[in-house]
Amino acid sequence: MKLSSSAPITLDVTEGVAKVTLNRPPLNILTIAMIRRLAEALDTVAQLTQLKAVVLAATGKAFCAGVDVADHTPDRTEPMIREFCALFTRLRTLPVPTIAVVQGAALGGGTELAVACDLVLAATSARFGQPEIKLGVFPPVAAALFPHLIGYQQAARLLFSGETITAGEAAQLGLVTYTAIDDELKTALERQLTQFRGMSAAALRMTKRALLYGADLGVTRALPRIEDLYLQDLMATADAREGVLAFIEKRQPLWSDK
């Protein structure tokens, strides 16, 4: 499955992995139209139940330099904010593991899109930041998510200052999962995708649901729901039975992804 390579958002599905690409180089600045196209691509991806992973990537020298300032004017702000926040929720709750691959600048909405993913793979050249305060506004998604990801004080530091940080510092804080030198970014991505392709799609999807319960509800409220998910949904899958049987029989599992 492919969408036109000339579109501002492209989609390619190959060997159990969907690659959604921001394709408005050099900076991939998001317009309201692009936000809508990206939401449509994610809705398409969400229906593909045998995917092992979704990659969010970008062409050009930067991952994404944020939302177009022209869409911050009074007549456009409401649809932009509401649709971007809905896009973040779509991406974060996508029922399959997601990986953001970041090169160059990821600023404002670009950082928010990246950290909406389950994993963030960043080139050492990557830079992250929320410069909205310098325009007299604040980033709604970062304000909601950053305190949970990196703690209140570090979130406050980044949002109050608008400063840009390196990929290395972002990794130390917990905004980035792992880094790779620029020339090895593709190799590092393929290493991670090879790992995902060796897993059961059904188990990956169940694990994603369990993680979201834990992240959103806290331990006490999440655990009963995760317990039910494990006993009622996970154990009803063919792959859960196959995984246990393969271990007992000392062989590699043959996943049906169901």
CYANA upper distance limits for C-alpha pairs under 8 A (distance plus 0.5 A):
  1 MET  CA     11 LEU  CA      7.97
  1 MET  CA     12 ASP  CA      6.11
  1 MET  CA     13 VAL  CA      5.72
  1 MET  CA     14 THR  CA      8.03
  2 LYS  CA     10 THR  CA      7.84
  2 LYS  CA     11 LEU  CA      5.90
  2 LYS  CA     12 ASP  CA      4.98
  2 LYS  CA     13 VAL  CA      7.15
  3 LEU  CA      7 ALA  CA      7.99
  3 LEU  CA     10 THR  CA      5.78
  3 LEU  CA     11 LEU  CA      5.67
  3 LEU  CA     12 ASP  CA      7.18
  4 SER  CA     10 THR  CA      6.82
  5 SER  CA     10 THR  CA      6.48
  6 SER  CA     10 THR  CA      8.27
  6 SER  CA     23 ASN  CA      8.07
  7 ALA  CA     23 ASN  CA      7.24
  8 PRO  CA     22 LEU  CA      6.66
  8 PRO  CA     23 ASN  CA      5.00
  8 PRO  CA     24 ARG  CA      5.77
  8 PRO  CA     34 MET  CA      7.11
  9 ILE  CA     20 VAL  CA      7.50
  9 ILE  CA     21 THR  CA      6.14
  9 ILE  CA     22 LEU  CA      5.51
  9 ILE  CA     23 ASN  CA      5.94
  9 ILE  CA     24 ARG  CA      8.35
  9 ILE  CA     34 MET  CA      7.40
  9 ILE  CA     37 ARG  CA      6.91
  9 ILE  CA     38 LEU  CA      6.66
  9 ILE  CA     41 ALA  CA      8.34
 10 THR  CA     19 LYS  CA      8.43
 10 THR  CA     20 VAL  CA      6.20
 10 THR  CA     21 THR  CA      5.63
 10 THR  CA     22 LEU  CA      7.31
 10 THR  CA     23 ASN  CA      7.30
 10 THR  CA     41 ALA  CA      8.47
 11 LEU  CA     18 ALA  CA      7.40
 11 LEU  CA     19 LYS  CA      6.15
 11 LEU  CA     20 VAL  CA      5.14
 11 LEU  CA     21 THR  CA      6.96
 11 LEU  CA     41 ALA  CA      7.30
 12 ASP  CA     18 ALA  CA      6.16
 12 ASP  CA     19 LYS  CA      5.66
 12 ASP  CA     20 VAL  CA      7.17
 13 VAL  CA     17 VAL  CA      6.10
 13 VAL  CA     18 ALA  CA      4.72
 13 VAL  CA     19 LYS  CA      6.72
 14 THR  CA     18 ALA  CA      6.96
 15 GLU  CA    197 ARG  CA      8.48
 16 GLY  CA     50 GLN  CA      7.18
 16 GLY  CA     51 LEU  CA      5.08
 16 GLY  CA     52 LYS  CA      5.80
 16 GLY  CA     53 ALA  CA      7.48
 16 GLY  CA    197 ARG  CA      7.44
 17 VAL  CA     51 LEU  CA      6.22
 17 VAL  CA     52 LYS  CA      6.28
 17 VAL  CA     53 ALA  CA      5.51
 17 VAL  CA     54 VAL  CA      6.17
 17 VAL  CA     55 VAL  CA      7.84
 17 VAL  CA    193 LEU  CA      8.29
 18 ALA  CA     45 VAL  CA      7.54
 18 ALA  CA     51 LEU  CA      7.67
 18 ALA  CA     53 ALA  CA      7.02
 18 ALA  CA     54 VAL  CA      5.22
 18 ALA  CA     55 VAL  CA      6.69
 19 LYS  CA     54 VAL  CA      6.30
 19 LYS  CA     55 VAL  CA      5.16
 19 LYS  CA     56 LEU  CA      6.61
 19 LYS  CA     57 ALA  CA      7.66
 20 VAL  CA     41 ALA  CA      7.82
 20 VAL  CA     54 VAL  CA      7.81
 20 VAL  CA     55 VAL  CA      6.55
 20 VAL  CA     56 LEU  CA      5.53
 20 VAL  CA     57 ALA  CA      6.79
 21 THR  CA     56 LEU  CA      6.35
 21 THR  CA     57 ALA  CA      5.22
 21 THR  CA     58 ALA  CA      5.41
 21 THR  CA     59 THR  CA      7.56
 22 LEU  CA     28 ASN  CA      6.68
 22 LEU  CA     56 LEU  CA      8.30
 22 LEU  CA     57 ALA  CA      6.81
 22 LEU  CA     58 ALA  CA      4.97
 22 LEU  CA     59 THR  CA      6.88
 22 LEU  CA     63 PHE  CA      8.21
 22 LEU  CA     64 CYS  CA      8.34
 23 ASN  CA     28 ASN  CA      6.87
 23 ASN  CA     58 ALA  CA      6.54
 23 ASN  CA     59 THR  CA      5.94
 23 ASN  CA     60 GLY  CA      8.29
 24 ARG  CA     28 ASN  CA      4.92
 24 ARG  CA     29 ILE  CA      7.49
 24 ARG  CA     59 THR  CA      7.70
 24 ARG  CA     60 GLY  CA      8.27
 25 PRO  CA     59 THR  CA      6.47
 25 PRO  CA     60 GLY  CA      5.22
 25 PRO  CA     61 LYS  CA      7.76
 25 PRO  CA     62 ALA  CA      8.10
 26 PRO  CA     59 THR  CA      7.84
 26 PRO  CA     60 GLY  CA      5.09
 26 PRO  CA     61 LYS  CA      6.06
 26 PRO  CA     62 ALA  CA      6.81
 27 LEU  CA     60 GLY  CA      7.21
 27 LEU  CA     61 LYS  CA      7.16
 27 LEU  CA     62 ALA  CA      5.51
 27 LEU  CA     63 PHE  CA      7.25
 27 LEU  CA     64 CYS  CA      6.03
 27 LEU  CA     65 ALA  CA      6.07
 27 LEU  CA    105 ALA  CA      8.33
 28 ASN  CA     58 ALA  CA      7.84
 28 ASN  CA     59 THR  CA      8.21
 28 ASN  CA     60 GLY  CA      8.19
 28 ASN  CA     62 ALA  CA      7.45
 28 ASN  CA     63 PHE  CA      7.10
 28 ASN  CA     64 CYS  CA      5.30
 28 ASN  CA     65 ALA  CA      6.89
 28 ASN  CA     66 GLY  CA      8.24
 29 ILE  CA     64 CYS  CA      6.27
 29 ILE  CA     65 ALA  CA      5.85
 29 ILE  CA     66 GLY  CA      5.86
 29 ILE  CA     67 VAL  CA      6.06
 29 ILE  CA     68 ASP  CA      6.23
 30 LEU  CA     34 MET  CA      6.27
 30 LEU  CA     35 ILE  CA      7.00
 30 LEU  CA     64 CYS  CA      8.02
 30 LEU  CA     65 ALA  CA      8.40
 30 LEU  CA     66 GLY  CA      6.51
 30 LEU  CA     67 VAL  CA      4.92
 30 LEU  CA     68 ASP  CA      6.09
 31 THR  CA     35 ILE  CA      6.76
 31 THR  CA     67 VAL  CA      6.55
 31 THR  CA     68 ASP  CA      6.04
 31 THR  CA     71 ASP  CA      7.46
 32 ILE  CA     36 ARG  CA      6.82
 32 ILE  CA     71 ASP  CA      7.65
 32 ILE  CA     79 PRO  CA      8.32
 32 ILE  CA     80 MET  CA      6.38
 32 ILE  CA     83 GLU  CA      8.24
 33 ALA  CA     37 ARG  CA      6.77
 34 MET  CA     38 LEU  CA      6.50
 35 ILE  CA     39 ALA  CA      6.68
 35 ILE  CA     83 GLU  CA      7.57
 35 ILE  CA     84 PHE  CA      6.99
 35 ILE  CA     87 LEU  CA      7.56
 36 ARG  CA     40 GLU  CA      6.76
 36 ARG  CA     83 GLU  CA      7.94
 37 ARG  CA     41 ALA  CA      6.78
 38 LEU  CA     42 LEU  CA      6.77
 38 LEU  CA     87 LEU  CA      8.22
 39 ALA  CA     43 ASP  CA      6.70
 39 ALA  CA     87 LEU  CA      6.24
 39 ALA  CA     90 ARG  CA      7.75
 40 GLU  CA     44 THR  CA      6.83
 41 ALA  CA     45 VAL  CA      6.76
 42 LEU  CA     46 ALA  CA      6.55
 42 LEU  CA     90 ARG  CA      7.62
 42 LEU  CA     91 LEU  CA      7.51
 42 LEU  CA     94 LEU  CA      8.16
 43 ASP  CA     47 GLN  CA      7.36
 43 ASP  CA     90 ARG  CA      8.41
 44 THR  CA     48 LEU  CA      7.76
 46 ALA  CA     94 LEU  CA      6.71
 46 ALA  CA     95 PRO  CA      6.98
 46 ALA  CA     96 VAL  CA      8.28
 49 THR  CA    201 ALA  CA      8.13
 50 GLN  CA    201 ALA  CA      6.10
 50 GLN  CA    202 ALA  CA      7.96
 50 GLN  CA    257 ASP  CA      6.55
 50 GLN  CA    258 LYS  CA      8.35
 51 LEU  CA     96 VAL  CA      7.54
 51 LEU  CA    201 ALA  CA      6.65
 52 LYS  CA     96 VAL  CA      7.18
 52 LYS  CA     97 PRO  CA      7.53
 52 LYS  CA    196 PHE  CA      6.36
 52 LYS  CA    197 ARG  CA      6.42
 52 LYS  CA    199 MET  CA      7.94
 52 LYS  CA    200 SER  CA      7.99
 52 LYS  CA    201 ALA  CA      5.63
 52 LYS  CA    204 LEU  CA      7.56
 53 ALA  CA     96 VAL  CA      6.34
 53 ALA  CA     97 PRO  CA      5.44
 53 ALA  CA     98 THR  CA      6.22
 53 ALA  CA     99 ILE  CA      7.99
 53 ALA  CA    193 LEU  CA      7.81
 53 ALA  CA    196 PHE  CA      7.25
 54 VAL  CA     96 VAL  CA      7.44
 54 VAL  CA     97 PRO  CA      6.77
 54 VAL  CA     98 THR  CA      5.19
 54 VAL  CA     99 ILE  CA      6.75
 55 VAL  CA     98 THR  CA      6.31
 55 VAL  CA     99 ILE  CA      5.33
 55 VAL  CA    100 ALA  CA      6.37
 55 VAL  CA    101 VAL  CA      7.62
 56 LEU  CA     98 THR  CA      7.82
 56 LEU  CA     99 ILE  CA      6.58
 56 LEU  CA    100 ALA  CA      5.18
 56 LEU  CA    101 VAL  CA      6.71
 56 LEU  CA    114 ALA  CA      8.32
 57 ALA  CA     63 PHE  CA      7.50
 57 ALA  CA    100 ALA  CA      6.57
 57 ALA  CA    101 VAL  CA      5.62
 57 ALA  CA    102 VAL  CA      7.24
 58 ALA  CA     62 ALA  CA      7.81
 58 ALA  CA     63 PHE  CA      5.66
 58 ALA  CA     64 CYS  CA      7.95
 58 ALA  CA    101 VAL  CA      8.18
 58 ALA  CA    102 VAL  CA      8.02
 59 THR  CA     63 PHE  CA      7.64
 61 LYS  CA    103 GLN  CA      7.36
 61 LYS  CA    104 GLY  CA      6.23
 61 LYS  CA    105 ALA  CA      8.32
 62 ALA  CA    102 VAL  CA      8.22
 62 ALA  CA    103 GLN  CA      6.15
 62 ALA  CA    104 GLY  CA      4.75
 62 ALA  CA    105 ALA  CA      5.28
 62 ALA  CA    106 ALA  CA      7.32
 63 PHE  CA    101 VAL  CA      8.42
 63 PHE  CA    102 VAL  CA      5.89
 63 PHE  CA    103 GLN  CA      5.94
 63 PHE  CA    104 GLY  CA      6.50
 63 PHE  CA    105 ALA  CA      6.25
 63 PHE  CA    106 ALA  CA      5.92
 63 PHE  CA    110 GLY  CA      7.35
 64 CYS  CA    105 ALA  CA      6.76
 64 CYS  CA    106 ALA  CA      5.46
 64 CYS  CA    107 LEU  CA      6.94
 64 CYS  CA    109 GLY  CA      7.99
 64 CYS  CA    110 GLY  CA      5.03
 64 CYS  CA    111 THR  CA      8.22
 65 ALA  CA    105 ALA  CA      6.57
 65 ALA  CA    106 ALA  CA      6.01
 65 ALA  CA    107 LEU  CA      5.24
 65 ALA  CA    108 GLY  CA      7.13
 65 ALA  CA    109 GLY  CA      7.74
 65 ALA  CA    110 GLY  CA      6.15
 66 GLY  CA    106 ALA  CA      7.76
 66 GLY  CA    107 LEU  CA      5.91
 66 GLY  CA    108 GLY  CA      5.27
 66 GLY  CA    109 GLY  CA      4.76
 66 GLY  CA    110 GLY  CA      5.27
 66 GLY  CA    111 THR  CA      8.27
 67 VAL  CA     71 ASP  CA      7.70
 67 VAL  CA    108 GLY  CA      7.79
 67 VAL  CA    109 GLY  CA      6.35
 67 VAL  CA    110 GLY  CA      8.28
 68 ASP  CA     72 HIS  CA      7.83
 69 VAL  CA     73 THR  CA      8.06
 71 ASP  CA     76 ARG  CA      5.75
 71 ASP  CA     77 THR  CA      6.53
 71 ASP  CA     80 MET  CA      6.99
 72 HIS  CA     76 ARG  CA      6.55
 72 HIS  CA     77 THR  CA      5.28
 72 HIS  CA     80 MET  CA      7.94
 73 THR  CA     77 THR  CA      6.19
 74 PRO  CA     78 GLU  CA      8.20
 76 ARG  CA     80 MET  CA      6.64
 77 THR  CA     81 ILE  CA      6.46
 78 GLU  CA     82 ARG  CA      6.53
 79 PRO  CA     83 GLU  CA      6.30
 80 MET  CA     84 PHE  CA      6.40
 81 ILE  CA     85 CYS  CA      6.55
 82 ARG  CA     86 ALA  CA      6.68
 83 GLU  CA     87 LEU  CA      6.55
 84 PHE  CA     88 PHE  CA      6.73
 85 CYS  CA     89 THR  CA      6.87
 85 CYS  CA    140 PRO  CA      8.26
 85 CYS  CA    141 VAL  CA      7.11
 86 ALA  CA     90 ARG  CA      6.72
 87 LEU  CA     91 LEU  CA      6.71
 88 PHE  CA     92 ARG  CA      6.52
 88 PHE  CA    112 GLU  CA      8.13
 88 PHE  CA    113 LEU  CA      7.02
 88 PHE  CA    116 ALA  CA      6.72
 88 PHE  CA    141 VAL  CA      8.08
 89 THR  CA     93 THR  CA      6.46
 89 THR  CA    116 ALA  CA      8.42
 90 ARG  CA     94 LEU  CA      6.37
 91 LEU  CA    113 LEU  CA      8.42
 91 LEU  CA    116 ALA  CA      6.68
 91 LEU  CA    117 CYS  CA      7.18
 92 ARG  CA    116 ALA  CA      5.42
 92 ARG  CA    117 CYS  CA      6.34
 92 ARG  CA    118 ASP  CA      7.89
 93 THR  CA    212 LEU  CA      7.95
 94 LEU  CA     98 THR  CA      8.25
 95 PRO  CA    205 ARG  CA      6.12
 95 PRO  CA    208 LYS  CA      6.90
 95 PRO  CA    209 ARG  CA      7.47
 96 VAL  CA    204 LEU  CA      7.08
 96 VAL  CA    205 ARG  CA      5.63
 96 VAL  CA    208 LYS  CA      6.85
 97 PRO  CA    117 CYS  CA      8.36
 97 PRO  CA    118 ASP  CA      6.72
 97 PRO  CA    204 LEU  CA      7.44
 97 PRO  CA    205 ARG  CA      7.81
 97 PRO  CA    208 LYS  CA      7.03
 98 THR  CA    117 CYS  CA      5.60
 98 THR  CA    118 ASP  CA      5.69
 98 THR  CA    119 LEU  CA      6.85
 99 ILE  CA    117 CYS  CA      6.12
 99 ILE  CA    118 ASP  CA      6.55
 99 ILE  CA    119 LEU  CA      5.23
 99 ILE  CA    120 VAL  CA      6.13
 99 ILE  CA    121 LEU  CA      7.50
100 ALA  CA    114 ALA  CA      5.81
100 ALA  CA    115 VAL  CA      8.15
100 ALA  CA    117 CYS  CA      6.46
100 ALA  CA    118 ASP  CA      8.49
100 ALA  CA    119 LEU  CA      6.83
100 ALA  CA    120 VAL  CA      5.27
100 ALA  CA    121 LEU  CA      6.53
100 ALA  CA    122 ALA  CA      8.44
101 VAL  CA    114 ALA  CA      8.30
101 VAL  CA    120 VAL  CA      6.71
101 VAL  CA    121 LEU  CA      5.44
101 VAL  CA    122 ALA  CA      6.33
101 VAL  CA    123 ALA  CA      8.43
101 VAL  CA    189 LEU  CA      8.21
102 VAL  CA    106 ALA  CA      7.63
102 VAL  CA    114 ALA  CA      8.00
102 VAL  CA    120 VAL  CA      7.89
102 VAL  CA    121 LEU  CA      6.75
102 VAL  CA    122 ALA  CA      5.14
102 VAL  CA    123 ALA  CA      6.68
102 VAL  CA    126 ALA  CA      6.87
103 GLN  CA    122 ALA  CA      6.67
103 GLN  CA    123 ALA  CA      5.74
103 GLN  CA    124 THR  CA      8.39
103 GLN  CA    125 SER  CA      6.90
103 GLN  CA    126 ALA  CA      5.37
103 GLN  CA    127 ARG  CA      8.43
103 GLN  CA    182 ASP  CA      8.12
104 GLY  CA    123 ALA  CA      7.99
104 GLY  CA    125 SER  CA      6.10
104 GLY  CA    126 ALA  CA      4.68
104 GLY  CA    127 ARG  CA      6.51
105 ALA  CA    110 GLY  CA      8.43
105 ALA  CA    126 ALA  CA      6.10
105 ALA  CA    127 ARG  CA      5.37
105 ALA  CA    128 PHE  CA      6.84
106 ALA  CA    110 GLY  CA      5.03
106 ALA  CA    111 THR  CA      5.36
106 ALA  CA    114 ALA  CA      8.20
106 ALA  CA    126 ALA  CA      7.60
106 ALA  CA    127 ARG  CA      6.41
106 ALA  CA    128 PHE  CA      5.49
106 ALA  CA    129 GLY  CA      7.39
107 LEU  CA    111 THR  CA      5.64
107 LEU  CA    127 ARG  CA      8.03
107 LEU  CA    128 PHE  CA      5.98
107 LEU  CA    129 GLY  CA      5.43
107 LEU  CA    130 GLN  CA      6.31
107 LEU  CA    131 PRO  CA      7.61
107 LEU  CA    164 THR  CA      8.46
108 GLY  CA    112 GLU  CA      7.07
108 GLY  CA    129 GLY  CA      6.64
108 GLY  CA    130 GLN  CA      4.95
108 GLY  CA    131 PRO  CA      6.58
108 GLY  CA    132 GLU  CA      7.10
108 GLY  CA    139 PRO  CA      7.55
109 GLY  CA    113 LEU  CA      6.51
109 GLY  CA    130 GLN  CA      8.33
109 GLY  CA    139 PRO  CA      8.22
110 GLY  CA    114 ALA  CA      6.79
111 THR  CA    115 VAL  CA      6.73
111 THR  CA    128 PHE  CA      6.43
111 THR  CA    129 GLY  CA      7.02
111 THR  CA    130 GLN  CA      7.77
112 GLU  CA    116 ALA  CA      6.63
112 GLU  CA    141 VAL  CA      6.95
112 GLU  CA    142 ALA  CA      6.67
113 LEU  CA    117 CYS  CA      7.66
114 ALA  CA    120 VAL  CA      6.98
115 VAL  CA    119 LEU  CA      8.09
115 VAL  CA    120 VAL  CA      7.19
115 VAL  CA    175 LEU  CA      6.83
115 VAL  CA    176 VAL  CA      8.04
119 LEU  CA    176 VAL  CA      7.76
119 LEU  CA    177 THR  CA      6.14
120 VAL  CA    175 LEU  CA      8.00
120 VAL  CA    176 VAL  CA      5.47
120 VAL  CA    177 THR  CA      5.52
120 VAL  CA    178 TYR  CA      7.15
121 LEU  CA    176 VAL  CA      7.05
121 LEU  CA    177 THR  CA      6.58
121 LEU  CA    178 TYR  CA      5.73
121 LEU  CA    179 THR  CA      6.11
121 LEU  CA    180 ALA  CA      7.95
121 LEU  CA    185 LEU  CA      8.38
121 LEU  CA    189 LEU  CA      7.92
122 ALA  CA    126 ALA  CA      6.59
122 ALA  CA    167 ALA  CA      6.83
122 ALA  CA    176 VAL  CA      7.35
122 ALA  CA    178 TYR  CA      7.00
122 ALA  CA    179 THR  CA      5.27
122 ALA  CA    180 ALA  CA      6.90
122 ALA  CA    185 LEU  CA      8.05
123 ALA  CA    167 ALA  CA      7.55
123 ALA  CA    179 THR  CA      6.11
123 ALA  CA    180 ALA  CA      5.58
123 ALA  CA    181 ILE  CA      5.93
123 ALA  CA    182 ASP  CA      5.43
123 ALA  CA    185 LEU  CA      6.59
124 THR  CA    166 THR  CA      8.09
124 THR  CA    167 ALA  CA      6.16
124 THR  CA    168 GLY  CA      7.42
124 THR  CA    179 THR  CA      6.62
124 THR  CA    180 ALA  CA      6.41
124 THR  CA    181 ILE  CA      5.62
124 THR  CA    182 ASP  CA      6.63
125 SER  CA    166 THR  CA      8.00
125 SER  CA    167 ALA  CA      7.46
125 SER  CA    181 ILE  CA      8.08
125 SER  CA    182 ASP  CA      7.20
126 ALA  CA    166 THR  CA      6.84
126 ALA  CA    167 ALA  CA      5.81
127 ARG  CA    164 THR  CA      6.90
127 ARG  CA    165 ILE  CA      6.14
127 ARG  CA    166 THR  CA      5.25
127 ARG  CA    167 ALA  CA      6.13
128 PHE  CA    164 THR  CA      5.96
128 PHE  CA    165 ILE  CA      5.82
128 PHE  CA    166 THR  CA      6.91
128 PHE  CA    167 ALA  CA      7.45
128 PHE  CA    170 ALA  CA      7.67
129 GLY  CA    158 LEU  CA      7.59
129 GLY  CA    162 GLY  CA      6.94
129 GLY  CA    163 GLU  CA      6.40
129 GLY  CA    164 THR  CA      4.86
129 GLY  CA    165 ILE  CA      6.70
130 GLN  CA    139 PRO  CA      7.48
130 GLN  CA    142 ALA  CA      8.42
130 GLN  CA    158 LEU  CA      7.17
130 GLN  CA    159 LEU  CA      6.58
130 GLN  CA    162 GLY  CA      5.63
130 GLN  CA    163 GLU  CA      7.42
130 GLN  CA    164 THR  CA      7.76
131 PRO  CA    135 LEU  CA      8.03
131 PRO  CA    159 LEU  CA      7.95
131 PRO  CA    161 SER  CA      8.13
131 PRO  CA    162 GLY  CA      4.47
131 PRO  CA    163 GLU  CA      6.98
131 PRO  CA    164 THR  CA      8.16
132 GLU  CA    136 GLY  CA      7.18
132 GLU  CA    137 VAL  CA      5.86
132 GLU  CA    138 PHE  CA      5.63
132 GLU  CA    139 PRO  CA      6.73
132 GLU  CA    159 LEU  CA      8.27
132 GLU  CA    162 GLY  CA      7.00
133 ILE  CA    137 VAL  CA      5.54
133 ILE  CA    138 PHE  CA      5.91
133 ILE  CA    159 LEU  CA      7.33
133 ILE  CA    160 PHE  CA      7.01
133 ILE  CA    161 SER  CA      7.63
133 ILE  CA    162 GLY  CA      6.36
134 LYS  CA    162 GLY  CA      7.08
138 PHE  CA    143 ALA  CA      8.23
138 PHE  CA    159 LEU  CA      7.67
139 PRO  CA    143 ALA  CA      6.58
139 PRO  CA    159 LEU  CA      8.23
140 PRO  CA    144 ALA  CA      6.85
141 VAL  CA    145 LEU  CA      6.55
142 ALA  CA    146 PHE  CA      5.70
142 ALA  CA    159 LEU  CA      8.49
143 ALA  CA    147 PRO  CA      7.67
143 ALA  CA    155 ALA  CA      8.01
143 ALA  CA    159 LEU  CA      8.10
144 ALA  CA    148 HIS  CA      8.40
145 LEU  CA    149 LEU  CA      6.89
146 PHE  CA    150 ILE  CA      6.21
146 PHE  CA    151 GLY  CA      7.37
146 PHE  CA    152 TYR  CA      7.94
146 PHE  CA    155 ALA  CA      5.88
147 PRO  CA    151 GLY  CA      4.88
147 PRO  CA    152 TYR  CA      4.91
147 PRO  CA    153 GLN  CA      8.20
147 PRO  CA    154 GLN  CA      8.16
147 PRO  CA    155 ALA  CA      5.98
148 HIS  CA    152 TYR  CA      8.02
149 LEU  CA    174 GLY  CA      6.91
149 LEU  CA    175 LEU  CA      7.41
150 ILE  CA    154 GLN  CA      6.69
150 ILE  CA    155 ALA  CA      6.91
150 ILE  CA    173 LEU  CA      6.28
150 ILE  CA    174 GLY  CA      6.36
150 ILE  CA    175 LEU  CA      7.67
151 GLY  CA    155 ALA  CA      6.67
152 TYR  CA    156 ALA  CA      6.50
153 GLN  CA    157 ARG  CA      6.61
154 GLN  CA    158 LEU  CA      6.83
154 GLN  CA    173 LEU  CA      8.44
155 ALA  CA    159 LEU  CA      6.66
156 ALA  CA    160 PHE  CA      6.21
157 ARG  CA    161 SER  CA      6.46
158 LEU  CA    162 GLY  CA      6.10
158 LEU  CA    163 GLU  CA      6.56
159 LEU  CA    163 GLU  CA      8.46
165 ILE  CA    169 GLU  CA      6.73
165 ILE  CA    170 ALA  CA      7.03
166 THR  CA    170 ALA  CA      6.65
167 ALA  CA    171 ALA  CA      6.59
167 ALA  CA    176 VAL  CA      7.58
167 ALA  CA    179 THR  CA      7.48
168 GLY  CA    172 GLN  CA      6.85
168 GLY  CA    179 THR  CA      7.71
169 GLU  CA    173 LEU  CA      6.70
170 ALA  CA    174 GLY  CA      6.66
170 ALA  CA    175 LEU  CA      5.62
170 ALA  CA    176 VAL  CA      5.97
171 ALA  CA    175 LEU  CA      6.20
171 ALA  CA    176 VAL  CA      4.78
171 ALA  CA    177 THR  CA      6.50
171 ALA  CA    178 TYR  CA      6.94
171 ALA  CA    179 THR  CA      7.98
172 GLN  CA    176 VAL  CA      8.25
180 ALA  CA    184 GLU  CA      6.50
180 ALA  CA    185 LEU  CA      5.98
180 ALA  CA    188 ALA  CA      7.32
181 ILE  CA    185 LEU  CA      6.81
184 GLU  CA    188 ALA  CA      6.65
185 LEU  CA    189 LEU  CA      6.74
186 LYS  CA    190 GLU  CA      6.69
187 THR  CA    191 ARG  CA      6.69
188 ALA  CA    192 GLN  CA      6.97
189 LEU  CA    193 LEU  CA      6.69
190 GLU  CA    194 THR  CA      6.43
191 ARG  CA    195 GLN  CA      7.00
192 GLN  CA    196 PHE  CA      6.94
193 LEU  CA    197 ARG  CA      6.52
194 THR  CA    198 GLY  CA      6.92
195 GLN  CA    199 MET  CA      7.47
199 MET  CA    203 ALA  CA      7.98
199 MET  CA    204 LEU  CA      7.64
199 MET  CA    255 TRP  CA      8.12
200 SER  CA    204 LEU  CA      6.69
200 SER  CA    239 ASP  CA      7.10
200 SER  CA    255 TRP  CA      6.16
200 SER  CA    256 SER  CA      7.88
200 SER  CA    257 ASP  CA      5.62
200 SER  CA    258 LYS  CA      8.34
201 ALA  CA    205 ARG  CA      6.68
201 ALA  CA    257 ASP  CA      5.23
201 ALA  CA    258 LYS  CA      7.66
202 ALA  CA    206 MET  CA      6.80
202 ALA  CA    234 LEU  CA      8.41
202 ALA  CA    237 THR  CA      7.75
202 ALA  CA    239 ASP  CA      7.51
202 ALA  CA    257 ASP  CA      5.64
202 ALA  CA    258 LYS  CA      5.79
203 ALA  CA    207 THR  CA      6.56
203 ALA  CA    234 LEU  CA      7.56
203 ALA  CA    239 ASP  CA      7.80
203 ALA  CA    240 ALA  CA      7.84
203 ALA  CA    257 ASP  CA      8.36
204 LEU  CA    208 LYS  CA      6.68
205 ARG  CA    209 ARG  CA      6.92
206 MET  CA    210 ALA  CA      6.77
206 MET  CA    229 LEU  CA      8.04
206 MET  CA    230 TYR  CA      8.46
206 MET  CA    233 ASP  CA      8.44
206 MET  CA    234 LEU  CA      7.01
207 THR  CA    211 LEU  CA      6.62
208 LYS  CA    212 LEU  CA      6.78
209 ARG  CA    213 TYR  CA      6.81
210 ALA  CA    214 GLY  CA      6.82
210 ALA  CA    226 ILE  CA      6.03
210 ALA  CA    229 LEU  CA      7.98
211 LEU  CA    215 ALA  CA      6.58
212 LEU  CA    216 ASP  CA      6.37
213 TYR  CA    217 LEU  CA      6.10
213 TYR  CA    218 GLY  CA      8.04
213 TYR  CA    222 ALA  CA      5.79
213 TYR  CA    225 ARG  CA      7.91
213 TYR  CA    226 ILE  CA      7.58
214 GLY  CA    218 GLY  CA      5.89
214 GLY  CA    219 VAL  CA      6.51
214 GLY  CA    222 ALA  CA      5.75
214 GLY  CA    223 LEU  CA      7.90
216 ASP  CA    222 ALA  CA      8.49
217 LEU  CA    221 ARG  CA      6.13
217 LEU  CA    222 ALA  CA      5.77
218 GLY  CA    222 ALA  CA      6.20
219 VAL  CA    223 LEU  CA      6.28
220 THR  CA    224 PRO  CA      8.18
221 ARG  CA    225 ARG  CA      7.92
222 ALA  CA    226 ILE  CA      6.61
223 LEU  CA    227 GLU  CA      6.45
224 PRO  CA    228 ASP  CA      6.78
225 ARG  CA    229 LEU  CA      6.61
226 ILE  CA    230 TYR  CA      6.60
227 GLU  CA    231 LEU  CA      6.73
228 ASP  CA    232 GLN  CA      6.09
228 ASP  CA    233 ASP  CA      7.96
229 LEU  CA    233 ASP  CA      5.64
229 LEU  CA    234 LEU  CA      6.74
230 TYR  CA    234 LEU  CA      5.28
230 TYR  CA    235 MET  CA      6.71
231 LEU  CA    235 MET  CA      5.98
231 LEU  CA    236 ALA  CA      8.26
232 GLN  CA    236 ALA  CA      6.84
233 ASP  CA    237 THR  CA      7.40
234 LEU  CA    240 ALA  CA      7.13
235 MET  CA    240 ALA  CA      6.27
235 MET  CA    241 ARG  CA      7.65
236 ALA  CA    240 ALA  CA      7.96
237 THR  CA    241 ARG  CA      7.44
237 THR  CA    258 LYS  CA      6.26
238 ALA  CA    242 GLU  CA      6.65
238 ALA  CA    256 SER  CA      7.65
238 ALA  CA    257 ASP  CA      8.38
238 ALA  CA    258 LYS  CA      6.19
239 ASP  CA    243 GLY  CA      6.37
239 ASP  CA    255 TRP  CA      6.28
239 ASP  CA    256 SER  CA      6.87
239 ASP  CA    257 ASP  CA      6.92
239 ASP  CA    258 LYS  CA      6.55
240 ALA  CA    244 VAL  CA      6.99
241 ARG  CA    245 LEU  CA      6.67
242 GLU  CA    246 ALA  CA      6.38
242 GLU  CA    253 PRO  CA      6.79
242 GLU  CA    254 LEU  CA      7.60
242 GLU  CA    255 TRP  CA      7.70
243 GLY  CA    247 PHE  CA      6.78
243 GLY  CA    253 PRO  CA      6.13
243 GLY  CA    255 TRP  CA      8.46
244 VAL  CA    248 ILE  CA      6.84
245 LEU  CA    249 GLU  CA      6.59
246 ALA  CA    250 LYS  CA      6.38
246 ALA  CA    251 ARG  CA      5.67
246 ALA  CA    252 GLN  CA      6.51
246 ALA  CA    253 PRO  CA      5.63
247 PHE  CA    251 ARG  CA      6.82
247 PHE  CA    252 GLN  CA      8.06
247 PHE  CA    253 PRO  CA      8.19
